[in-house]
Amino acid sequence: MKKYEINSDGRIVALISGVWGDAGTIGGFVGSEHNLSQNGDCWVYENAYVSGNARVFGNAKVSGNTSVYGNARVYRHAQVYGNAKVYSNACVSDNAWVFGDSQVSGNAFVSGNAKVSGTMKIKKSYNSPINIEEISAELVLL
């Protein structure tokens, strides 16, 4: 059974009740059904937009004014919110949060309990734990 359909404005509309609310709840924007899995509790909320070849699945949440596009993936219990952007081949997974005006792009993989916030731009993956002094020259602040 499908959990949502896409209306003429490109917004998702719940067909069944779930963590997103009752049937009829209007969610965020998707380019196609390819962008948001019909399985799990994943959802696109508010004015968030998922497009291109990007995918949101598992129990992931994308909300606020965020954009997820390109070949990006947001999955498991990850959350992307605020004005954040996840794009290119970036992945946000597990219990990671990407929020504020931050950006995750390139081949970056943000996972575990990582939090990317403020105006940070993450363009590649790092092994945890990270010594911030070691990578400070690679961090780009807006």
Secondary structure per residue as TSV (DSSP state, phi and psi in degrees):
chain	resnum	aa	ss	phi	psi
A	1	M	-	360.0	134.1
A	2	K	-	-72.6	144.2
A	3	K	S	-97.3	-16.4
A	4	Y	E	-151.9	164.9
A	5	E	E	-132.6	167.6
A	6	I	E	-105.9	125.6
A	7	N	-	-82.7	-179.6
A	8	S	T	-66.8	-18.0
A	9	D	T	-87.7	-3.4
A	10	G	S	88.0	6.8
A	11	R	E	-89.8	151.0
A	12	I	E	-85.4	146.0
A	13	V	E	-129.0	123.8
A	14	A	E	-65.4	134.0
A	15	L	S	-97.8	-17.8
A	16	I	S	-136.3	161.8
A	17	S	-	-77.6	148.7
A	18	G	B	-168.8	-162.5
A	19	V	T	-61.4	-21.2
A	20	W	T	-81.0	-13.7
A	21	G	B	128.9	-163.4
A	22	D	S	-80.5	166.1
A	23	A	T	-55.2	137.9
A	24	G	T	98.3	-12.4
A	25	T	-	-61.4	132.3
A	26	I	E	-95.9	128.9
A	27	G	E	-105.2	-157.3
A	28	G	E	-79.8	-161.1
A	29	F	E	-103.9	141.0
A	30	V	E	-134.2	149.2
A	31	G	S	-74.9	-33.5
A	32	S	S	-163.6	173.0
A	33	E	G	-64.3	-18.8
A	34	H	G	-62.1	-29.7
A	35	N	G	-75.8	-26.5
A	36	L	B	-133.1	122.0
A	37	S	-	-63.1	144.8
A	38	Q	S	-82.4	-8.0
A	39	N	S	-102.2	160.3
A	40	G	T	73.9	-170.1
A	41	D	T	-103.4	16.0
A	42	C	-	-63.7	149.1
A	43	W	E	-159.7	152.5
A	44	V	E	-111.7	120.0
A	45	Y	-	-107.4	162.5
A	46	E	T	53.4	-125.1
A	47	N	T	-103.5	14.6
A	48	A	-	-64.1	151.3
A	49	Y	E	-134.6	129.9
A	50	V	E	-121.7	126.0
A	51	S	-	-147.1	-176.9
A	52	G	T	64.5	-134.5
A	53	N	T	-98.6	10.5
A	54	A	-	-67.2	151.4
A	55	R	E	-136.0	139.6
A	56	V	E	-120.9	125.1
A	57	F	-	-152.5	-179.7
A	58	G	T	74.1	-126.6
A	59	N	T	-117.2	24.5
A	60	A	-	-69.7	152.1
A	61	K	E	-127.6	132.2
A	62	V	E	-124.1	124.5
A	63	S	-	-148.4	-177.8
A	64	G	T	74.0	-134.7
A	65	N	T	-111.5	29.4
A	66	T	-	-73.2	159.8
A	67	S	E	-129.1	130.7
A	68	V	E	-124.8	119.8
A	69	Y	-	-153.8	-177.0
A	70	G	T	73.0	-131.2
A	71	N	T	-107.6	21.8
A	72	A	-	-64.9	154.2
A	73	R	E	-131.7	135.3
A	74	V	E	-128.6	120.3
A	75	Y	-	-155.1	-177.2
A	76	R	T	59.1	-121.1
A	77	H	T	-110.3	20.8
A	78	A	-	-65.1	153.1
A	79	Q	E	-132.4	133.9
A	80	V	E	-125.5	123.4
A	81	Y	-	-153.1	179.0
A	82	G	T	79.1	-129.8
A	83	N	T	-112.8	21.3
A	84	A	-	-66.5	157.8
A	85	K	E	-130.5	135.9
A	86	V	E	-126.6	121.5
A	87	Y	-	-153.7	-176.3
A	88	S	T	62.1	-127.0
A	89	N	T	-106.1	19.6
A	90	A	-	-67.9	149.3
A	91	C	E	-128.2	136.4
A	92	V	E	-122.6	122.8
A	93	S	-	-139.9	177.9
A	94	D	T	59.6	-127.3
A	95	N	T	-106.2	21.9
A	96	A	-	-69.9	147.5
A	97	W	E	-122.0	134.1
A	98	V	E	-123.5	120.7
A	99	F	-	-153.2	-178.1
A	100	G	T	73.7	-138.6
A	101	D	T	-105.0	22.3
A	102	S	-	-72.7	162.8
A	103	Q	E	-137.1	137.0
A	104	V	E	-123.2	123.7
A	105	S	-	-148.1	-169.3
A	106	G	T	62.2	-135.8
A	107	N	T	-104.3	24.7
A	108	A	-	-65.1	144.2
A	109	F	E	-128.0	111.8
A	110	V	E	-107.1	122.0
A	111	S	-	-149.3	-170.6
A	112	G	T	67.6	-135.0
A	113	N	T	-105.5	26.6
A	114	A	-	-63.0	146.8
A	115	K	E	-127.0	122.5
A	116	V	E	-115.0	119.3
A	117	S	-	-142.3	-176.6
A	118	G	T	64.5	-128.5
A	119	T	T	-113.9	22.2
A	120	M	E	-64.8	145.5
A	121	K	E	-122.0	118.8
A	122	I	E	-108.9	121.5
A	123	K	-	-115.5	-8.6
A	124	K	S	-149.9	166.9
A	125	S	-	-84.5	149.8
A	126	Y	-	-128.8	146.4
A	127	N	-	-80.7	145.9
A	128	S	S	-97.0	146.3
A	129	P	S	-80.4	153.5
A	130	I	-	-103.6	133.6
A	131	N	-	-89.9	108.5
A	132	I	H	-57.4	-30.3
A	133	E	H	-66.9	-31.1
A	134	E	H	-69.6	-31.3
A	135	I	H	-110.4	4.9
A	136	S	G	-57.0	-34.6
A	137	A	G	-69.3	-20.5
A	138	E	G	-91.7	-10.9
A	139	L	-	-80.9	135.2
A	140	V	E	-112.9	118.1
A	141	L	E	-100.8	135.6
A	142	L	-	-74.3	360.0
